[in-house]
């Protein structure tokens, strides 16, 4: 069948897991899904006292987008995000109750640290490597490292319906006073008995106010605490972006941001309320693509007497097969006398994983 292959060829007698007694592959948790896709999954759990939440929002500031998940009866749920490289900051938001307690589970348990293993073969190889470095220096060639290439993943932020740059207006005490004094679709209301502000965003298309408080994004972090946002000192604020077009709100934020979004950029960074700050986590995505430095005969400056040594001969994490499950690859064998292994991890289009291996021996004739 058609599949994607990860192929590695290495000196197994020198670096194999049986020799080093270390696993090269670690298993993650089983996914709570049947359909396979290219998403990255993280397993998460709600604290026991918050199990009545029926919807969890996950805000990814870099994407300007909200993702959602539904907890099971034990409070466990999976975050499913389109694949990304490097790491990403996400924030959890409960609905309808904004106060939640999240425990993010690591997908892969790190193996305990073990001391480096020096077998007789490794020690001999290291001694020979000192001599080989002299050979490389003599012929003015160098072995190269993996070349990581950062993928261009920059996301264009959605365009606001209105932008307010505070420097273009008079100075006011706080955001609530400032908004009240200028023509704006945002209305802050102070409950004098409770001394708390609430906020509403006007929907021009429906010619009425949205029913709930808007969502506030302060330097990429979300708060639904309108009182906190209203009392921010205006001299700390650089820019206020307003989003009130319903189609745009629903496309990017769905239910949690459907009553309007106010994005506030500060001059020096402001911490949002502690109960919301603690719901911000960093999750890891894919490693950036790396080009493996394959050996080619032209690298030896047309000198047939220059030897080629390398424990890892070939690695390609993305070899595509045809419909019959066939793929062709080529690599150049080193001058080492040893046992080598070709290892293949295959992943079919439906997510099925398979592993294959083949050993061969290089010896003198």
Residue frames as qw, qx, qy, qz and C-alpha x, y, z in Angstrom:
[[0.000, 0.888, 0.460, 0.000, 0.00, 0.00, 0.00],
 [0.285, 0.721, -0.067, 0.627, 1.00, 3.64, -0.30],
 [0.667, -0.653, -0.248, 0.259, 2.96, 4.82, 2.73],
 [0.106, 0.906, -0.306, 0.272, 5.48, 7.28, 4.11],
 [0.913, -0.101, -0.259, 0.299, 8.79, 5.76, 5.22],
 [0.214, -0.898, 0.380, -0.058, 11.52, 6.83, 7.58],
 [0.943, 0.218, -0.165, 0.189, 14.70, 5.04, 6.49],
 [0.263, -0.855, 0.446, -0.031, 18.01, 4.83, 8.38],
 [0.911, 0.234, -0.275, 0.199, 21.20, 2.90, 7.59],
 [0.273, -0.845, 0.396, -0.233, 23.77, 2.67, 10.39],
 [0.415, 0.375, -0.797, 0.229, 26.75, 0.70, 11.67],
 [0.765, -0.464, -0.202, -0.398, 24.72, -1.60, 13.91],
 [0.830, -0.098, -0.407, 0.369, 27.70, -3.35, 15.45],
 [0.353, 0.177, -0.285, 0.874, 28.82, 0.05, 16.74],
 [0.199, -0.111, 0.183, -0.956, 25.64, 2.00, 17.50],
 [0.502, -0.295, -0.702, -0.410, 22.85, -0.58, 17.67],
 [0.559, -0.574, 0.108, -0.588, 20.46, -0.63, 20.62],
 [0.955, -0.213, -0.201, 0.042, 21.65, -4.12, 21.59],
 [0.650, 0.264, -0.302, 0.645, 25.23, -2.83, 21.82],
 [0.022, 0.407, -0.251, 0.878, 24.38, 0.36, 23.72],
 [0.241, -0.385, -0.847, 0.275, 21.48, -1.23, 25.61],
 [0.123, 0.383, 0.252, -0.880, 19.36, 1.86, 25.01],
 [0.435, 0.600, 0.672, -0.001, 16.01, 2.15, 23.23],
 [0.220, -0.028, 0.340, 0.914, 16.00, 4.32, 20.12],
 [0.295, -0.401, -0.479, -0.723, 12.20, 4.69, 19.96],
 [0.074, 0.117, 0.702, -0.698, 9.91, 5.75, 22.80],
 [0.103, -0.510, -0.788, -0.329, 6.18, 5.13, 22.78],
 [0.195, -0.202, 0.146, -0.949, 3.70, 7.89, 23.50],
 [0.429, 0.166, 0.690, -0.559, 0.14, 7.52, 24.77],
 [0.234, 0.362, 0.839, 0.332, -2.60, 5.85, 22.69],
 [0.138, -0.029, -0.143, -0.980, -4.70, 8.44, 20.88],
 [0.340, 0.383, 0.723, -0.464, -8.38, 8.72, 21.65],
 [0.493, 0.577, -0.120, -0.640, -9.24, 8.92, 17.95],
 [0.800, 0.154, 0.572, 0.097, -9.72, 6.51, 15.08],
 [0.604, 0.767, 0.140, 0.165, -9.28, 8.67, 12.00],
 [0.662, -0.290, 0.109, 0.682, -5.63, 9.45, 11.30],
 [0.312, 0.925, 0.129, 0.172, -4.60, 12.93, 10.23],
 [0.609, 0.372, -0.241, 0.658, -1.54, 15.19, 10.36],
 [0.354, -0.841, 0.008, -0.410, -2.48, 16.84, 13.66],
 [0.329, 0.290, -0.705, 0.557, -0.32, 16.97, 16.78],
 [0.654, -0.560, -0.419, -0.288, -2.06, 15.58, 19.86],
 [0.124, 0.328, -0.652, 0.672, -1.49, 16.40, 23.52],
 [0.519, -0.475, -0.707, -0.079, -3.38, 14.68, 26.32],
 [0.051, -0.368, 0.294, -0.881, -4.76, 16.92, 29.04],
 [0.404, -0.434, -0.798, 0.107, -6.77, 16.46, 32.23],
 [0.275, -0.681, -0.049, -0.677, -9.07, 18.68, 34.23],
 [0.008, -0.211, 0.752, -0.625, -8.77, 18.83, 38.01],
 [0.111, -0.328, -0.936, 0.065, -11.47, 16.78, 39.77],
 [0.061, 0.561, 0.525, -0.638, -13.43, 19.77, 41.02],
 [0.243, 0.504, -0.207, -0.803, -13.82, 21.14, 37.48],
 [0.248, 0.046, 0.924, 0.289, -15.26, 18.06, 35.76],
 [0.363, 0.652, 0.590, -0.308, -18.55, 19.82, 34.96],
 [0.118, 0.604, -0.339, -0.712, -16.93, 21.69, 32.07],
 [0.773, 0.375, 0.508, -0.066, -18.47, 20.55, 28.79],
 [0.644, 0.703, 0.080, 0.290, -16.22, 22.48, 26.41],
 [0.562, -0.593, 0.144, 0.558, -12.58, 23.57, 26.58],
 [0.481, 0.875, -0.023, 0.048, -11.16, 26.28, 24.36],
 [0.743, -0.286, 0.200, 0.571, -7.47, 26.23, 23.42],
 [0.274, 0.955, 0.012, -0.110, -6.16, 29.58, 22.22],
 [0.770, -0.017, 0.211, 0.602, -2.98, 29.58, 20.12],
 [0.043, -0.853, -0.035, 0.520, -1.71, 33.14, 20.03],
 [0.254, -0.374, 0.606, 0.655, 0.69, 32.50, 17.13],
 [0.170, 0.281, 0.845, 0.423, -2.20, 31.28, 14.96],
 [0.300, 0.041, 0.068, -0.951, -4.80, 33.84, 16.01],
 [0.626, -0.098, -0.602, -0.486, -7.16, 30.92, 16.33],
 [0.543, -0.302, 0.570, -0.538, -9.16, 29.00, 18.92],
 [0.468, 0.065, -0.858, -0.202, -9.37, 25.21, 19.00],
 [0.652, -0.337, 0.215, -0.644, -11.86, 23.21, 21.05],
 [0.371, 0.105, -0.921, 0.056, -12.08, 19.88, 22.87],
 [0.706, -0.433, -0.103, -0.551, -14.67, 18.05, 24.98],
 [0.125, -0.423, 0.831, -0.338, -13.55, 16.26, 28.19],
 [0.573, -0.174, -0.775, -0.201, -14.72, 12.73, 28.94],
 [0.643, -0.664, -0.278, -0.261, -16.35, 11.79, 32.26],
 [0.782, -0.361, -0.171, 0.478, -12.91, 11.56, 33.91],
 [0.091, -0.939, 0.036, 0.329, -11.97, 15.04, 32.67],
 [0.513, -0.296, 0.563, 0.576, -9.43, 13.80, 30.11],
 [0.590, 0.760, 0.209, -0.177, -9.34, 15.28, 26.62],
 [0.694, 0.024, 0.355, 0.626, -7.01, 15.52, 23.64],
 [0.130, 0.790, -0.107, -0.589, -5.78, 18.72, 22.07],
 [0.704, 0.297, 0.524, 0.377, -5.66, 18.28, 18.30],
 [0.070, 0.853, -0.103, -0.508, -3.77, 21.01, 16.47],
 [0.769, 0.632, -0.070, 0.060, -2.55, 21.13, 12.87],
 [0.853, -0.142, -0.030, 0.502, 1.10, 20.09, 12.80],
 [0.064, 0.980, -0.138, 0.131, 3.67, 22.80, 13.52],
 [0.747, 0.277, -0.362, 0.484, 7.42, 23.06, 14.06],
 [0.159, 0.391, -0.446, 0.789, 9.30, 24.03, 17.20],
 [0.145, -0.374, -0.791, 0.463, 7.14, 24.92, 20.20],
 [0.176, -0.513, -0.393, -0.742, 3.93, 26.85, 20.63],
 [0.060, 0.037, 0.605, -0.793, 2.25, 28.63, 23.53],
 [0.350, -0.429, -0.676, -0.486, -1.38, 27.73, 24.17],
 [0.197, -0.129, 0.500, -0.834, -3.91, 28.88, 26.73],
 [0.169, -0.347, -0.919, -0.079, -6.88, 26.88, 28.05],
 [0.296, -0.096, 0.110, -0.944, -10.27, 28.51, 28.48],
 [0.136, 0.278, 0.927, -0.211, -13.27, 26.83, 30.08],
 [0.338, -0.089, -0.283, -0.893, -16.78, 27.33, 28.75],
 [0.012, 0.875, 0.212, 0.435, -19.07, 28.54, 30.11],
 [0.592, -0.791, 0.007, 0.155, -17.06, 28.79, 33.35],
 [0.450, 0.802, -0.335, 0.203, -13.74, 30.58, 32.67],
 [0.319, -0.676, 0.614, -0.253, -12.07, 29.28, 35.87],
 [0.972, 0.096, -0.198, -0.080, -10.48, 25.89, 35.15],
 [0.451, -0.673, 0.584, 0.051, -7.55, 23.86, 36.44],
 [0.829, 0.488, -0.239, -0.134, -5.50, 22.06, 33.78],
 [0.609, -0.503, 0.582, 0.192, -2.85, 19.33, 33.99],
 [0.625, 0.643, -0.353, -0.266, -0.94, 18.91, 30.75],
 [0.883, -0.233, 0.400, 0.084, 0.45, 15.40, 30.32],
 [0.023, -0.633, 0.637, 0.440, 3.72, 14.81, 28.50],
 [0.858, 0.324, -0.158, -0.367, 3.16, 12.65, 25.39],
 [0.809, 0.284, -0.467, 0.215, 6.51, 10.88, 25.81],
 [0.693, -0.715, 0.089, 0.038, 8.00, 9.95, 29.13],
 [0.290, 0.789, -0.530, 0.113, 11.69, 10.77, 29.12],
 [0.903, -0.042, -0.389, 0.177, 13.89, 7.78, 29.78],
 [0.580, -0.790, 0.082, 0.183, 16.00, 8.06, 32.94],
 [0.264, 0.851, -0.454, -0.009, 19.48, 9.42, 32.31],
 [0.967, -0.147, 0.115, 0.173, 22.06, 6.70, 31.88],
 [0.337, -0.698, 0.430, 0.464, 25.83, 7.03, 31.70],
 [0.551, 0.646, -0.403, -0.342, 27.43, 6.98, 28.26],
 [0.941, -0.086, 0.325, 0.038, 28.33, 3.49, 27.14],
 [0.205, 0.755, -0.581, -0.223, 31.85, 2.89, 25.84],
 [0.979, 0.035, 0.201, -0.019, 32.15, -0.53, 24.31],
 [0.626, -0.326, 0.477, 0.523, 35.41, -1.91, 22.99],
 [0.492, 0.494, 0.537, 0.475, 34.21, -1.15, 19.47],
 [0.020, 0.971, 0.208, 0.112, 33.34, 2.45, 20.30],
 [0.473, -0.772, 0.255, 0.340, 36.70, 3.08, 21.97],
 [0.614, -0.033, 0.554, 0.561, 38.51, 1.66, 18.95],
 [0.340, 0.726, 0.472, 0.368, 36.38, 3.78, 16.62],
 [0.173, -0.979, -0.053, 0.090, 37.17, 6.94, 18.61],
 [0.559, -0.526, 0.414, 0.490, 40.89, 6.21, 18.40],
 [0.515, 0.259, 0.601, 0.554, 40.62, 5.72, 14.64],
 [0.145, 0.905, 0.388, 0.095, 38.55, 8.90, 14.37],
 [0.318, -0.831, 0.174, 0.423, 41.53, 10.93, 15.58],
 [0.454, -0.191, 0.628, 0.603, 43.50, 9.57, 12.65],
 [0.332, 0.587, 0.663, 0.324, 40.60, 10.15, 10.26],
 [0.031, -0.950, -0.188, 0.247, 40.38, 13.80, 11.31],
 [0.346, -0.578, 0.449, 0.588, 43.97, 14.17, 10.17],
 [0.400, 0.218, 0.745, 0.487, 42.97, 12.67, 6.84],
 [0.163, 0.843, 0.509, 0.061, 40.10, 15.14, 6.46],
 [0.193, -0.886, 0.087, 0.414, 42.43, 18.03, 7.34],
 [0.452, -0.290, 0.607, 0.586, 44.99, 16.78, 4.84],
 [0.252, 0.346, 0.730, 0.533, 42.48, 16.67, 2.03],
 [0.087, 0.058, 0.074, -0.992, 40.76, 19.87, 3.24],
 [0.486, -0.342, -0.582, -0.555, 37.35, 18.31, 3.64],
 [0.203, -0.171, 0.638, -0.723, 35.10, 18.19, 6.68],
 [0.154, -0.412, -0.896, -0.059, 32.23, 16.07, 7.89],
 [0.201, -0.318, -0.063, -0.924, 29.13, 18.20, 8.25],
 [0.189, 0.165, 0.766, -0.592, 26.37, 18.31, 10.83],
 [0.170, 0.605, 0.771, 0.106, 22.65, 18.07, 10.22],
 [0.051, 0.074, 0.132, 0.987, 21.40, 21.24, 8.58],
 [0.086, 0.584, 0.739, -0.324, 18.13, 22.27, 10.18],
 [0.036, 0.235, 0.371, 0.898, 15.99, 24.46, 7.98],
 [0.178, 0.358, 0.587, -0.704, 13.29, 26.43, 9.72],
 [0.175, 0.504, 0.753, 0.385, 10.05, 26.21, 7.83],
 [0.076, -0.136, -0.041, -0.987, 8.30, 29.45, 6.96],
 [0.214, -0.486, -0.847, 0.019, 5.22, 29.19, 9.18],
 [0.016, -0.128, -0.253, 0.959, 4.52, 32.84, 9.87],
 [0.049, 0.615, 0.786, 0.044, 0.78, 33.32, 10.31],
 [0.011, 0.356, 0.148, 0.922, -0.83, 36.54, 9.19],
 [0.073, 0.302, 0.683, -0.661, -2.95, 37.94, 12.05],
 [0.155, 0.667, 0.695, 0.220, -6.56, 38.56, 11.14],
 [0.151, 0.327, 0.077, 0.930, -7.23, 42.16, 10.21],
 [0.017, -0.408, -0.647, 0.644, -9.12, 44.12, 12.89],
 [0.141, 0.755, 0.591, 0.248, -12.35, 45.92, 12.11],
 [0.011, -0.954, 0.014, -0.299, -10.93, 49.00, 13.81],
 [0.718, -0.022, -0.315, 0.620, -7.51, 49.95, 15.20],
 [0.228, -0.955, -0.073, -0.173, -7.05, 52.61, 17.88],
 [0.644, 0.198, -0.327, 0.663, -3.55, 53.95, 18.53],
 [0.410, -0.769, -0.415, 0.261, -3.66, 55.64, 21.91],
 [0.440, -0.284, 0.061, 0.850, -0.90, 58.13, 21.07],
 [0.072, 0.358, 0.476, 0.800, -3.31, 59.82, 18.66],
 [0.396, -0.727, -0.458, -0.324, -5.68, 60.74, 21.51],
 [0.231, -0.734, 0.322, -0.551, -5.60, 62.66, 24.76],
 [0.312, 0.162, -0.865, 0.358, -4.24, 60.92, 27.81],
 [0.680, -0.466, -0.138, -0.548, -6.86, 59.35, 30.08],
 [0.491, -0.540, 0.596, -0.334, -6.59, 57.50, 33.38],
 [0.489, -0.097, 0.867, -0.009, -7.58, 54.01, 32.20],
 [0.042, 0.087, 0.815, 0.571, -9.04, 52.11, 29.26],
 [0.021, 0.625, 0.774, -0.101, -12.65, 52.34, 30.54],
 [0.010, -0.773, -0.166, 0.613, -12.46, 56.15, 30.73],
 [0.095, -0.373, 0.567, 0.728, -10.71, 56.37, 27.37],
 [0.070, 0.266, 0.885, 0.376, -13.28, 54.19, 25.59],
 [0.023, 0.723, 0.627, -0.290, -16.13, 56.17, 27.12],
 [0.039, -0.743, 0.015, 0.668, -14.70, 59.43, 25.77],
 [0.051, 0.345, -0.641, -0.684, -14.15, 58.34, 22.18],
 [0.779, 0.244, -0.063, -0.575, -16.55, 57.03, 19.57],
 [0.060, 0.338, -0.939, -0.033, -16.18, 53.26, 19.84],
 [0.706, -0.150, -0.518, -0.460, -18.34, 50.11, 19.49],
 [0.530, -0.114, -0.747, 0.385, -17.21, 49.06, 22.99],
 [0.395, -0.680, -0.023, -0.618, -19.21, 50.05, 26.08],
 [0.396, 0.021, -0.766, 0.506, -17.87, 49.58, 29.63],
 [0.504, -0.641, -0.231, -0.531, -20.44, 49.69, 32.45],
 [0.181, 0.281, -0.719, 0.609, -19.51, 50.06, 36.13],
 [0.612, -0.546, -0.548, -0.163, -21.65, 48.29, 38.74],
 [0.019, -0.673, 0.348, -0.653, -21.18, 50.75, 41.58],
 [0.797, -0.487, 0.141, -0.329, -22.44, 48.36, 44.25],
 [0.968, -0.088, 0.108, 0.210, -19.92, 45.66, 43.33],
 [0.103, -0.849, 0.375, 0.356, -17.36, 48.13, 41.93],
 [0.578, -0.066, 0.731, 0.357, -16.90, 45.89, 38.89],
 [0.331, 0.493, -0.332, -0.733, -16.85, 46.72, 35.19],
 [0.690, 0.278, 0.664, 0.070, -18.61, 44.72, 32.52],
 [0.023, 0.449, -0.447, -0.773, -18.25, 45.27, 28.79],
 [0.670, 0.480, 0.555, -0.110, -20.30, 44.84, 25.63],
 [0.220, -0.216, 0.558, 0.771, -19.33, 45.03, 21.96],
 [0.535, 0.528, 0.175, -0.635, -21.74, 46.55, 19.45],
 [0.503, 0.131, 0.774, 0.362, -22.61, 44.45, 16.39],
 [0.188, 0.393, -0.168, -0.884, -23.19, 46.94, 13.54],
 [0.203, -0.028, -0.831, -0.516, -24.64, 44.27, 11.25],
 [0.278, -0.487, -0.828, 0.002, -27.42, 43.38, 13.71],
 [0.101, -0.586, -0.002, -0.804, -27.58, 46.94, 15.15],
 [0.738, -0.620, -0.069, -0.256, -27.48, 45.58, 18.70],
 [0.163, -0.696, 0.671, -0.196, -24.92, 44.68, 21.36],
 [0.592, 0.130, -0.795, 0.001, -23.53, 41.18, 21.61],
 [0.709, -0.568, -0.299, -0.291, -25.01, 39.33, 24.67],
 [0.836, -0.445, -0.124, 0.294, -21.80, 38.61, 26.62],
 [0.286, -0.838, 0.296, 0.359, -18.52, 40.25, 27.57],
 [0.670, 0.665, -0.328, -0.034, -16.02, 40.33, 24.71],
 [0.917, -0.177, -0.010, 0.358, -12.84, 38.27, 24.88],
 [0.030, -0.960, 0.270, 0.070, -9.76, 40.35, 25.69],
 [0.902, 0.160, -0.048, 0.399, -6.36, 39.41, 24.25],
 [0.206, -0.957, 0.200, 0.039, -3.59, 41.26, 26.09],
 [0.008, 0.704, -0.696, -0.140, -0.15, 40.79, 24.51],
 [0.498, 0.235, -0.798, -0.244, -1.26, 37.43, 23.11],
 [0.110, -0.100, -0.913, 0.379, -2.85, 36.19, 26.37],
 [0.350, -0.473, -0.559, -0.584, -6.60, 35.83, 26.83],
 [0.003, -0.171, -0.703, 0.691, -8.70, 37.12, 29.70],
 [0.187, -0.571, -0.644, -0.473, -12.46, 37.37, 29.96],
 [0.356, -0.591, -0.466, 0.554, -12.13, 39.59, 33.01],
 [0.218, 0.773, 0.308, 0.510, -13.61, 42.83, 31.68],
 [0.409, -0.910, -0.057, 0.038, -12.94, 44.61, 35.00],
 [0.703, -0.375, 0.270, 0.541, -9.22, 43.82, 34.72],
 [0.489, 0.361, 0.417, 0.676, -9.04, 45.14, 31.13],
 [0.029, -0.897, -0.330, -0.294, -11.09, 48.26, 31.97],
 [0.471, -0.871, 0.037, 0.139, -8.68, 49.32, 34.72],
 [0.772, 0.067, 0.154, 0.612, -5.48, 49.01, 32.67],
 [0.164, -0.746, 0.009, 0.646, -3.61, 52.33, 32.73],
 [0.630, 0.758, 0.166, -0.040, -3.83, 54.02, 29.35],
 [0.062, 0.880, -0.458, -0.111, -0.20, 55.18, 29.49],
 [0.528, -0.317, 0.781, 0.106, 0.77, 51.50, 29.36],
 [0.696, 0.440, 0.565, -0.051, -1.21, 50.89, 26.16],
 [0.206, -0.315, 0.525, 0.763, 0.18, 51.18, 22.64],
 [0.344, 0.060, -0.573, -0.741, -2.68, 49.92, 20.49],
 [0.512, 0.170, 0.696, -0.473, -6.23, 48.56, 20.74],
 [0.218, 0.078, -0.751, -0.619, -7.66, 46.39, 17.95],
 [0.571, 0.146, 0.477, -0.652, -11.39, 45.74, 17.80],
 [0.124, 0.006, -0.901, -0.416, -13.02, 42.74, 16.13],
 [0.435, 0.225, 0.520, -0.699, -16.80, 42.90, 15.85],
 [0.579, 0.268, -0.490, -0.594, -17.63, 41.35, 12.46],
 [0.815, -0.191, 0.413, -0.360, -19.56, 38.20, 13.41],
 [0.921, 0.368, -0.122, -0.029, -18.40, 36.08, 10.45],
 [0.411, 0.633, -0.540, 0.373, -14.77, 36.87, 11.24],
 [0.410, -0.496, 0.572, -0.509, -15.28, 36.21, 14.95],
 [0.910, -0.042, 0.277, -0.305, -16.98, 32.87, 14.42],
 [0.825, 0.487, -0.280, 0.064, -14.46, 31.67, 11.84],
 [0.399, 0.547, -0.573, 0.463, -11.44, 32.29, 14.08],
 [0.101, -0.313, 0.665, -0.671, -12.75, 32.06, 17.66],
 [0.414, -0.325, -0.824, -0.209, -16.13, 30.26, 17.54],
 [0.443, -0.710, -0.528, -0.146, -18.25, 30.34, 20.69],
 [0.556, -0.518, -0.282, 0.587, -15.83, 31.87, 23.25],
 [0.240, -0.257, 0.134, 0.926, -15.04, 34.86, 21.04],
 [0.124, 0.506, 0.722, 0.455, -18.46, 35.20, 19.43],
 [0.146, -0.896, -0.400, 0.126, -19.36, 38.31, 21.46],
 [0.220, 0.948, -0.144, 0.179, -16.44, 40.33, 20.14],
 [0.838, -0.140, -0.100, 0.518, -12.67, 40.39, 20.62],
 [0.016, -0.987, 0.132, -0.087, -10.54, 43.27, 21.92],
 [0.860, 0.074, -0.127, 0.489, -6.81, 42.88, 21.36],
 [0.221, -0.971, 0.091, -0.008, -4.62, 45.13, 23.50],
 [0.774, 0.294, -0.214, 0.518, -0.92, 45.66, 22.83],
 [0.460, -0.869, -0.058, 0.174, 0.98, 47.13, 25.77],
 [0.281, 0.882, -0.353, 0.133, 4.28, 48.97, 25.80],
 [0.001, 0.594, -0.762, 0.258, 6.10, 46.73, 28.27],
 [0.495, -0.056, -0.866, -0.049, 3.99, 43.61, 28.82],
 [0.496, -0.345, 0.302, -0.738, 1.18, 43.10, 31.33],
 [0.045, -0.003, -0.989, 0.138, 0.41, 39.96, 33.33],
 [0.538, -0.346, -0.435, -0.634, -3.20, 38.88, 33.04],
 [0.663, -0.509, 0.264, -0.481, -5.02, 37.72, 36.21],
 [0.186, -0.467, 0.860, -0.093, -3.22, 34.86, 37.97],
 [0.689, 0.124, 0.656, -0.282, -6.05, 32.34, 37.60],
 [0.752, 0.636, 0.083, -0.151, -5.81, 32.72, 33.81],
 [0.168, 0.786, -0.593, -0.036, -2.02, 33.05, 33.62],
 [0.453, -0.348, 0.813, -0.113, -1.67, 29.55, 35.15],
 [0.787, 0.352, 0.481, -0.162, -3.64, 28.05, 32.25],
 [0.483, 0.800, -0.313, -0.169, -0.91, 28.95, 29.75],
 [0.821, -0.265, 0.466, 0.195, 1.40, 26.13, 28.65],
 [0.248, 0.664, -0.567, -0.419, 4.06, 25.50, 26.04],
 [0.902, 0.092, 0.416, -0.077, 3.72, 22.39, 23.87],
 [0.250, -0.468, 0.672, 0.517, 6.25, 20.87, 21.48],
 [0.765, 0.519, 0.026, -0.380, 5.60, 20.24, 17.82],
 [0.929, 0.288, 0.055, 0.225, 7.74, 18.71, 15.11],
 [0.525, -0.497, 0.277, 0.633, 11.46, 19.20, 14.84],
 [0.353, 0.768, -0.198, -0.497, 12.47, 21.44, 11.98],
 [0.926, 0.374, 0.026, 0.039, 13.31, 19.51, 8.81],
 [0.383, -0.716, 0.513, 0.278, 16.97, 18.51, 8.68],
 [0.753, 0.570, -0.303, -0.125, 18.98, 17.60, 5.61],
 [0.860, -0.378, 0.293, 0.178, 21.20, 14.61, 6.40],
 [0.106, 0.802, -0.494, -0.317, 24.77, 15.17, 5.05],
 [0.961, 0.162, 0.225, -0.002, 24.98, 12.19, 2.70],
 [0.434, -0.500, 0.558, 0.500, 28.38, 11.14, 1.42],
 [0.736, 0.659, 0.100, -0.115, 29.02, 11.50, -2.32],
 [0.855, 0.031, 0.161, 0.491, 32.15, 10.42, -4.21],
 [0.380, 0.734, 0.064, 0.559, 32.79, 13.93, -5.54],
 [0.436, -0.888, 0.056, -0.137, 33.47, 15.04, -1.96],
 [0.819, -0.396, 0.231, 0.346, 36.83, 13.27, -1.97],
 [0.063, 0.839, -0.328, -0.430, 38.32, 15.60, -4.57],
 [0.806, 0.498, -0.272, -0.169, 38.59, 12.82, -7.14],
 [0.065, 0.560, -0.803, 0.195, 41.11, 11.01, -4.96],
 [0.826, -0.099, -0.463, -0.306, 40.20, 7.33, -4.93],
 [0.583, 0.075, -0.684, 0.432, 42.55, 6.63, -2.00],
 [0.196, -0.299, 0.386, -0.850, 40.72, 8.85, 0.51],
 [0.191, -0.259, -0.942, 0.093, 38.65, 6.56, 2.80],
 [0.418, -0.407, -0.151, -0.798, 35.08, 7.26, 3.87],
 [0.315, -0.182, -0.857, 0.364, 34.01, 6.43, 7.43],
 [0.350, -0.263, 0.108, -0.892, 30.74, 7.27, 9.16],
 [0.178, 0.082, 0.917, -0.347, 28.59, 5.32, 11.66],
 [0.466, 0.578, 0.514, -0.429, 25.37, 6.70, 10.16],
 [0.359, 0.008, 0.646, 0.674, 25.33, 6.20, 6.37],
 [0.140, -0.319, -0.550, -0.759, 21.86, 7.33, 5.44],
 [0.042, 0.449, 0.714, -0.535, 18.72, 8.86, 6.93],
 [0.173, -0.176, -0.388, -0.888, 15.60, 10.14, 5.25],
 [0.214, 0.199, 0.737, -0.609, 12.46, 10.67, 7.35],
 [0.545, 0.522, 0.264, -0.601, 10.12, 11.11, 4.39],
 [0.024, -0.197, 0.837, 0.511, 10.41, 8.51, 1.62],
 [0.671, 0.250, 0.173, -0.676, 7.16, 8.10, -0.32],
 [0.393, 0.009, 0.896, 0.206, 6.17, 4.75, -1.77],
 [0.321, 0.011, -0.525, -0.788, 4.02, 4.22, -4.83],
 [0.745, -0.154, -0.021, -0.649, 0.57, 2.59, -4.79],
 [0.891, 0.051, -0.450, -0.023, 2.21, -0.84, -4.68],
 [0.706, -0.701, 0.089, 0.052, 4.22, 0.09, -1.58],
 [0.836, 0.123, 0.077, 0.529, 7.51, 0.30, -3.49],
 [0.035, -0.987, 0.129, 0.094, 10.22, 2.94, -3.11],
 [0.836, 0.287, -0.101, 0.457, 13.77, 3.20, -4.37],
 [0.262, -0.948, 0.176, 0.037, 16.66, 4.80, -2.50],
 [0.798, 0.397, -0.228, 0.392, 20.41, 4.95, -2.92],
 [0.398, -0.886, 0.238, 0.004, 23.31, 5.50, -0.55],
 [0.551, 0.602, -0.544, 0.195, 27.09, 5.04, -0.66],
 [0.895, -0.370, -0.221, 0.116, 28.62, 2.39, 1.58],
 [0.224, -0.895, 0.384, -0.041, 31.43, 3.45, 3.93],
 [0.552, 0.497, -0.659, 0.120, 34.85, 1.77, 4.11],
 [0.463, -0.440, 0.616, -0.461, 34.12, 0.35, 7.57],
 [0.457, 0.050, -0.881, -0.112, 34.26, -3.42, 8.05],
 [0.258, -0.020, 0.634, -0.729, 31.17, -4.11, 10.17],
 [0.056, 0.463, 0.881, 0.082, 27.55, -5.22, 10.38],
 [0.138, 0.006, -0.065, -0.988, 25.08, -2.63, 9.12],
 [0.168, 0.470, 0.842, -0.206, 21.34, -2.39, 9.53],
 [0.147, -0.243, -0.382, -0.879, 18.66, -0.81, 7.36],
 [0.031, 0.404, 0.772, -0.490, 15.70, 0.20, 9.52],
 [0.141, -0.284, -0.458, -0.830, 12.39, 1.36, 8.11],
 [0.163, 0.388, 0.676, -0.605, 9.39, 2.78, 9.94],
 [0.040, -0.264, -0.657, -0.705, 6.34, 2.86, 7.65],
 [0.226, 0.379, 0.529, -0.724, 3.14, 4.79, 8.15],
 [0.187, 0.399, 0.780, 0.444, 0.21, 4.12, 5.84],
 [0.108, -0.371, -0.228, -0.894, -2.41, 6.67, 4.86],
 [0.610, -0.575, -0.409, -0.359, -4.84, 5.32, 7.50],
 [0.330, -0.774, 0.370, -0.393, -2.21, 5.78, 10.25],
 [0.983, -0.181, 0.009, 0.036, -1.12, 2.16, 10.57],
 [0.074, -0.831, 0.551, 0.009, 2.51, 1.87, 11.71],
 [0.995, 0.058, -0.014, 0.085, 4.91, -0.88, 10.64],
 [0.229, -0.815, 0.517, 0.128, 8.62, -1.47, 11.31],
 [0.959, 0.268, -0.021, 0.086, 11.09, -3.48, 9.21],
 [0.281, -0.805, 0.495, 0.170, 14.82, -4.16, 9.39],
 [0.928, 0.348, -0.059, 0.118, 17.51, -5.84, 7.31],
 [0.458, -0.752, 0.403, 0.248, 21.13, -6.46, 8.29],
 [0.837, 0.508, -0.121, 0.160, 24.09, -6.97, 6.01],
 [0.703, -0.565, 0.215, 0.374, 27.80, -7.52, 6.62],
 [0.460, 0.847, -0.263, 0.051, 30.74, -5.74, 4.98],
 [0.788, -0.455, 0.351, 0.221, 33.98, -7.76, 5.03],
 [0.013, -0.637, 0.624, 0.452, 37.23, -8.18, 3.15],
 [0.859, 0.348, -0.231, -0.296, 37.13, -10.36, 0.05]]
